[in-house]
């Protein structure tokens, strides 16, 4: 990148056309560097502190060795003196003597500025109660990450804030895992397959996307869908208008190009309520037409059409119940008399359809008198049998 920038500068000096970096490219570089720094800086800081702990241990070991030599030559008085190495060498950055404990009898150093410091508190004492000087080491870790360094020194103890730090670390780890799961779900939706299309609202997010491409808001989404899906959806809907009656759903090849509607008799009515209203109008129109044909036919009796109100007719009167029809002149019971009986000794036979009479007109008798029968006669068949209606 630096070489490219220099090249651009040379081009500027030579009067040639300049091709620089866009603001978006520079922002992307800064963003990437920031992410890398967020990973590397904490690790670098930890390694630095561990190096200081090692330096402090080396310094205290050298001081202990010098104190023992002084004790062998000077006796107990040497324990009240400060080792010369501590006079010459400075403590590693961050360390301070605890309450002036810098004499051979007791030396202790600590990071007094941070109760959760990565620097391990280190200490040593020299005891001559048994007549021979003995070095005892002790240490305290304030942060879980440096417990191992504490145990290496000896006499390791746990600082008062360590449990709180561990709990905080666990809380952060759980939160990081939760956030990672959220991002994993979101990326799975966005990248697919199929690539994310529509409004993603899980886990508190509110993202609009079309085929994995993130959009600013619903207005932009609608604009993109209109452009990308317009022709495809129009073709699908026209086919449905010609061939479908009822609910219609369509998911296009591009994703996001979806239709969910209701179609009634070649019309897009949009919803179930619209469809039901359309079908009710059709039923009413069909029943009105069928009832009109029935009235015009002049046939007495029952009008019955699927989905329509049942009615009865007698002459010009339209009746609304079976009881009303039975009480009318059309509803009287048919009675046929003088039913001829078959005879085995007659020469001639004929098939007769029973006829009954009402108001001067002849009708085929209703059941059970409507079945054809054979008449046996000694003479050739005559034109009419002797049926009468009472």
Secondary structure, 3 states (H helix, E strand, C coil): CHHHHHHHHHHHHCCCCCCCCCHHHHHHHHHHHHHHHHHHHHHHHHHHHHHHHHHHHHHHHHHHHHHHHHHHHHHHHHHHCCCHHHHHCCCCCCCEEEEEEEECCEEEEECCCCCCCCCCEEEEEEECCCCCCEEEEEEEECCHHHHHHHHHHCCEEECCCHHHHHHHHHHHHHHHHHHHHHHHHHHHHHHCCCCCCEEECHHHCCEEEECCEEECCHHHHHHHHHHHHHHHHHHHHHHHHHHCCEEEEEECCCCCCEEEEEEECCEECCCHHHHHHHHHHHHHHHHHHHHHHHHHHCCCEEECCCCCCCEEEECCEEECCHHHHHHCHHHCCCCECCCCCCCCCCCEEEEECCEEEECCEEEECCCCCCCCEEEEECCCCCCCCCCCEC
